Amino acid sequence: MAPGPRPLRPGDRPGARIGADARRRRRAGVLAAVFVLGFCLLPFALLPLLAGILPASPFAVLADPYLRSVLGFTLLQAVLSTLLSVAFGVPLALALDRLRFPGRALLLRLFFLPQALPVLVGALGLITVFGRNGVVADAFVLAGLPRPSIYGLTGILVAHVFFNMPLVARLTLGGLSGVPAESWKIAGQLSLSRWATFRIVEWPVIRRTLGPAAGLVFMLCITSFTLVLVLGGGPGATTLEVAIYQSLRYDFDPARALTLSLVQIGLVALLLLPTTGWTGSADAGFGLAQASRRFDRPSPIARVLDIAIAAVATAFLLAPLLAILAAGLQADLGRILADPAFLAALLRSLVIALGAALIGLVLSTCLALGASGAGRGGGRLLALSGSLVLVVPPIVVGAGWFLALREVGDVARLAPAVVVIGNAILVVPYATRILSPEVAAIARRHGRLADGLGLSGLARLRHVEWPALRRPLALAGAFGMAVSLGDLGVVALFGNSDLVTLPYLLLQRMGSYRSTDAQGIALLLALLCLGLILLAERGLGGRKASE
């Protein structure tokens, strides 16, 4: 049997030990925050010193027609995508909350799949369905209409709605599932109409969840890189992040890339920092909302309308997923699995994902433990530092390090380390969101007892936190590995013949018109990521480890 913690002795000062332990945890949290901040922002501070590269002034940015158009399109597509996602997601949530049918939980899991898919895989599925050779284009031709194009603003909006409408629906549905049962009983006893029930019972809940949902979707859309890169369709449909990528990979204009990076950082910080308190509700998007027992009796027309909304949304989400499955099964999967290029990319992706998940977990654990003992103000600052990747997206971080490293050494030799750490920083917001509530619950339930026993340091971590954090750490690690496996942000800049991950290999096969191979790789990558994320989602939907 493992020895327990050393009991207190007459000369011990438990208060001093507990205070020292709290200070160590705060220092660990601060060091983790400094690491995250430094990795995200340091290259932009070093560039003027190392390379003499100075960004253009704000007046020069506003005077440049190209930069103005890129900035305007970035905001336009984000605003329109958010409005469309909310406009379709809220009615879908209401329809699903009102309907009761077998398989409802399975349908809600289907609405989680777009969040679990690697963005590049989802884009390929949308092209298969809505592209010029897709079933939608064929239907247009049969109706005597010209074939629609998936590229440009239309395609970007369709893709963002595909990925974000289910998220809005799940967040809203999570809020509706929290309506007290008494409210539904009273609404039924009073025989309230559909409109009265919406106005008195449903709308107050929707109004509270609308801000967090819209803020989260806007954040995802304004930092969207892969979707715009694949579906943008030209200079008229380019966002800041894609323009940064083009400035380095095609034009190699470091000054412009630096200017665009700083504009992106400033824009996202200006727009999103006021809403950082909203994004905590995003956790509801991981679990399954419990169906409330309702006593209202909708009219047949209203019920048919709810069924139609749910059916259309299901078809819209299911079509690209089935297209990925059908097209992937048509590929020669055996040959792909035996392809040395695929095996090398798979092994490299797994190594990078495992390294990123481990580093991300260490940083997230330090931030969560440090925030729990840092007071309200200090804890909020530590939590915000963990979410810095929301303000400085991976492609922007990669651009900064790409420019800085080329001044001090061989970029290709240092690229793997940057990719691993960049993906680890990407994992931190997700892992912190999973771990922080658990750490807070442990402090509430066991903190006073641990203090009374004089537990501190490794003994406290081993006997108090570790038993309750094992499961959340495993879930955060699985989620982090899946996020890293499907990410194209940093590797898009650093990828080369010696650094090819599965998403980068998929992008190469799509660019070389080897569509059959691309569809097979997309299916295998999707199955790998879905397996990991559904494992995490299943755990998050169940009983908390700290209960």
N, C-alpha and C positions, 0 to 999 in steps of 0.2 A: 504493500500500500504506500502511495506517495506521502511524504511527510507534509503535515499541514503548516499553516503559518505560525511563526514563533509567537508564543503568548507574551503579553505585556509583562514587564518586570517592574519592581518598585521604582527603579531609577529612570524608567522610560518616560519620555514626554510625547504622548501620542499626538497632541495638537501640533507640535513642531514638525513631527514626521508627516502628518497629513498635509500641513501647509507646504512643506517642501515638495511633497508629491504633486500637489496641485500646481505649484510653480513649474515643476518639470514638465507636466502635461501642457501647460500654457506655452512653455518654450518650444516643445515639440510641435505644437500647432502653429506657432509663429514661424518656426523654421520651414515647415511644410508650405505655409502661405508665401514665405519669401522665395522658396524654390519655384512655386507656380508663377508668382509674379515675375520673378527674374527670367524664367524661361520664355514667358510670353512677351515681355517688354524689353529685355536686355539688348537683343540685337538691334532694335530701332535706336537705342541710345548709343550703341557702339559704331553704327554705320558712319556717322559724320566724322568720327575719330579715325576709323580704320581706312575708309575709302574716300573720305571727303565728299560723300554724297549727301546733298542737302535737299530736302523736299521743297516743292514749289510753295509759294505763299498762298494763303486762302484766296486772295484776289486773283492770282494766276489760275487757280483751279476753276473759279467761277468764270473767268474769261475764256477758258479753253472750251470750245463747242463740244469736243469729244467727251471731255470729262463731265460736262454738264449733262450730256445725253445719257452717259452711263449712270450718273448719280440719279437722274430723273427716272430712268427705267428701273433701277434698283428699288426705289421707293414705290413706283407705280405697281410693279408686279407683287411686291410684298403687301401693299394695301389691298389690291384686288383679290389676291389669294386669300388673305385673312377674311375679307368680307364674304367671299363665296364659301369658304370653309365653314364659317359661322352660320351663314344663311341656309346651308344644306344640313349642317350637323345638328343644329338645335331642333328642327322639325323631326329629324331622324330619331333623336333621343326621346322626344315626346311620343313618337309613334311606338318605339320599343318599350317605353314605360307603360303605355296604355294597353299594349297587346299581351296576351297570355297564350302561349302555345308550346307544345313539346319541342325541345331542341333550342330553346331561347338561349341557354348558356353556351351552346355550341355556336350559335350565330354571333354572340358577343365575342367569342374567341376569334371568329373570322374577322371581326372588326379590329382585332389587335394585330393581325398579320401584316398590314402595311407598315406599322411601326417597327415590326421585327425584320422586315425585308431590308437587305442592303439597298441603298438608293439606286445604284446602278442597275441592279437586277429588276427593281420595280420599273425603272425607265424603259428597260428592254421589253418588259411585258406590255407596257402602255404603247410602245411603238408597234408591237405585234398586233395589238387590237385596233388602235386608232391611226396607225401609219397609212401610207398610200396603198399598201398591199394588204391592209387589215380588213377585218370583217365589216367594220363601220364604213370604210371607204367603198367596199363592194356594195353595201346597202344604199349608199348615196348614188352610185352608178345605176343600180336597178331602179331607183326613183327618178332617174333622169337628171341628176344633179352632178356637178363636178366633184372630183375626189377632194376631200378636205386634206389639209396639211397639219401634221402634229407638231411641226416645228415653229418656232417663234413664240410670241406672247400667248397664243391660244394653247399650245402644247404645255408651256410652263404652268399656266393656270390649271389645266386639266390634271397635271402631275401633282401639283401642290394640293388640289382638292382630294385627289386619290389618297395621298399620304396623311392629310391633316383633318379631313372631314370625320373619319372614324375617331380621331383623338378628341375633337370637340364633342362628338356624340357621347363618348365614354365619360368624359369629364362632367358633362351636363347630366348624364344618366346617374353618375355617382352621387351628384347633389340631390337629384329627385328621389333616389332610394333612401335618403336620410329624412324625408318628410315624415313626421310622426304619424303613427297609425290613426290617432284620434282625429287628425285633420281629414283623412279620407273618410272616416266614419261620419263625421259631421257633414262633409260635403254630400255623402250619400243620403243621410237622413233629411237634409234640406232639399234634395233633388236638384242640386245646382246644375245649370246647363254647362255644355262644353266650354263656352266662353267664360262663364262665371268661375268655373273650376280653374281654368287657365289663369284668370286675372287674380284670384284670391289665393290659390294654393301653389300653382306651378310657377308663375312669373316671378314672385319674390325669390325663389330658389335659383331660377335661371339667371336673374339679374346679378346674384352674388357670384355665380360661376362664370358669367360671361366675360368679365374683366380678366381673370386668370387665363381662361381658355384663349381669348383673343390675343392677350399679351404673349402667351407661349407660342401660338401659331405665327404671329408676326415675327417673333424672334427667329423661328425656324426658317421662315421664308426670306427674311432679309439677309440671312447668312447662308442661304442655299447656294451650293457650288456645283455639285454633280449634275443635278437636274438641268440647270441652265447651261452647263457645259455640253450636255448631250442634246438638249432640245432647244437651245437658244436660236440656232439657225442664222446667225450672222451678226454684224456689228450693231444692227438696230435692236437686238435683243440680248444685250450683254450687261451683266451686273458688275459691281466693283470687284468681287472675288474672281470672276472669270477674266476680267480685264487685267488683274494682277497676274494671273497664270499666263495669259497671253503675252504680257510685257516681259516675262522672264523666259518662257519656253520658246517663243517664236520671234519676238522683236529684240529681246535682251536689252531692255531699256531700264537699268536699275533705278535711275532717278524717278521715272514715271511709276515703277512698281512701288518704290518707297512712298511716293506721294499718295498713290491710291490706297496703300495699306494704312497710312495714317488717317486718311479720309474715312476709310471703313471703320477703323477703331473709334474715331471721334463720333461718327454718325451712330453707330450701334450704342456707344456709351450714352450719348445724348438722348436717344430714343428709348433705351431699354433699362437703364439704371433706375429710373423712377418706378419701374414695374417689377423689380427683382423680388419684392415681397409677394408678388402674385404667383410666381412659378412654383411655389411649394405645393399648391394644389394639384400639380401635375401627377403626383403619386396616384391619384385616383385613376389615372389612365392605365395603370398596370393591373388592377384587379377587376373582378367581375361584380357589377352592381347587383345587389339582391333585389328581387322583384317584390315590390310592395303590394299588399292586398288592398285593392281599390274597390269602392262600393258605388262609384258612379256608373251610369248605364248610357253609353254613347248611342247615338242613332245609327242605323245601318249605313247611312251615307258616310258618317264620320269614321266608322270602323273600316269601311272599304277604302277610304282615303288613307288611313293609317297603314293598312296592309299594302296599298300601292306604293307609299313612300318607302316602307321597309323593303319591298320587293325590288324596286328600282335601285335603291342604294346597294342592296346585296348583289344584284347583277353587275352594277358598276364596279364593285370591289372584286367580285369573283372572276370576272372576265379576264383581267390581266394575270391573275394567279393561275387560272386554268391554262392560259396561253403559255405561260412559263413552263408549266408542267408538260403540256402537250408537245411544245416545240423541243423541250429538253429531252423528252423520251424518244423523239425522232432522231436525235443525234446518236452517234456511236459512242455511248458512254464508256464501254469497255476500252475502246481505243484512247479516249480522253484520259481515263484513269491510269492507263499505261504510258501516257505521254510523259517523257522526262521533264519537259517544260512545265506541265501541270503539276507533277509531283514536286518539283523544286519550288514552284510558287506556293503550293499547299504547305509544304514544310516550313518555308520562310514565313508565310502568313501565320501559321500556328505558333512559331517561335516568337514572332513580334507580338502577337495577341497575348500569349502567356506572359511575356516580359512586361508588356504594357499593363495587363491586369494586375500583376503583382505590385509593380511600382505605384499604380493608381490606388490599390488597396492600402498600401502603406501610407501614402499621402492623405487619403480620405480618413483613415483611422486616426491619424495624428490630428487632423483638422476637427473631427468629431469629438475626440476626447478633450482636445484643447478648448473647443468652444463650450463644452459642458461645464467647465470650471472657470471660464473667463468672464462671467457676468454677462448681462444682456448686451451692452454695447460692444465689448470685446468679442463675444461669441458671434454677434451679427457680422462684424468685420471679417472674422475667420471664415464664416460661411460664405460671405460675398467673394472672398479671395478664391474659394474653391470653385466658384461659378464664373471665374474670369474668362474661361474659354467661350462663354456665351458672348462676351464682348470682343474678344480677340479670337476669331475662328481659326481652325487648324490651317487653312490655306494661307491666312495672313501670317500666322506664326512661322509656317514653313518658308514663306517668302523672306521674312526677316532673317532667319538663320541661313537660308541659301545665299543671301547677299553678304552676310557677315562672314560665313565660313570660307567663301571663295577668296577672301582677303588674307586668311591666315593659314590655309592648308588645302588639302585635296578634299573637295566636297564629296566625291564618290566614296572616299574612305570613311568619312565621318557620317555619311547619310544614314546608315542603319541605326546608330545611336539616336540621331535626331528623330527618326521615324518612331522608334520605340517610345522615347520620352514624349513626343508630340501626341501619340495615341494614348499614353498614360494620362496626360493632362486632359484629354478628351473623356477619359473614363471617370475622372474625379467628380464632376457634377452629379452623375448618376449614382456612383457609389456613396457619396456623401449624403445624398437624399435618402438612400436606403439605410445607412448606418446611423445618422444623427438621431432619428426618433428612437432607435433602440438604445443608444447611449443615454439619452435623456430619461428614458423609462427605467434603465438600470440605476441611474443616480437617484431617481425618486423613490424606488422600491428598496434599494439596498444600501444607499449612500450612508445614512446615519448609522446603520449597523456596522458597516465596514469601518467608518470613522471610530466608532466606539471600540472596535476590536484592534484599532491601530494598524489596519491593513494599508499598505502603501507599496509603491513600486511594482516590481514583478509579481509579488505575492497577491496584491490586489487585482492586477490584470489577470493572473492565472485563476484565482478562486472566485472572483466576482464578475468581471467583464467577459472573460473568454467563454465560459459555458453558455452565456446568453448571446454572444456575438458569433459563434461558430456558424450557425445557419445563415444569418444575414450576410456574413462575409462570403460564404460559399455562393449565395445568390448574387451578390454584387460582383463577385469574380466571374461568374458565368455570364452575367449581363455585360460586364466590361469586355470579356473576350469576344463576345458576339459583335459589340459595337466596333471594336478594333478590327475584327476580321472583315467587316463590310466597309470600312472607311477608305476613301480615296483622297482625302484632303492633303495630307502632308506628302504621301508617296507620289502624288501627281507631279510634284516639283522635283523630288529626289529620285524618282524611279529611273533605272537604267538597266542595262543588260545583266548586271549583277544584283539588282534589287528589284525583283518582279514579284509582287504579291498577287493574290487571286483577283482582286478588283482591277489592278493594273493590267494583268494578263487579259481579263475580260474586255477592258477598254481597248487594248491592242488588237484583239481579234475582231471587235466591232469596227475598228478603224481600218482594218485590212480586208473588210467585207467577207470574212470567214464566219458568216452568220450562224451556220449550223454548229460549229465549235463553240461560238459565243453563247448560244442558247443552252448547250450542254453544260458549259462551265457555270452559267447563271443558275441552272437548276441545282447543281451540286453545291454551289456557294449558298444558295437560298436554304437548302436542306440543312447545311451545317449551322448557319446562323439561326434558323428557326428552331432547331433542336435546342440550342443553348438558351435562347431568349424565352421560349415557351417553358423551359425548365425553371427559369427565373420567375416568369409570370405566374406559374402554377404555385410556386412557393409563396410569392407575395400575396396571392389571393387566399392563402390559408391562414392558419393560426400563427400569430407572431411568436417569435422565440422567447420573448420576454414575458409572455403572459403566464 
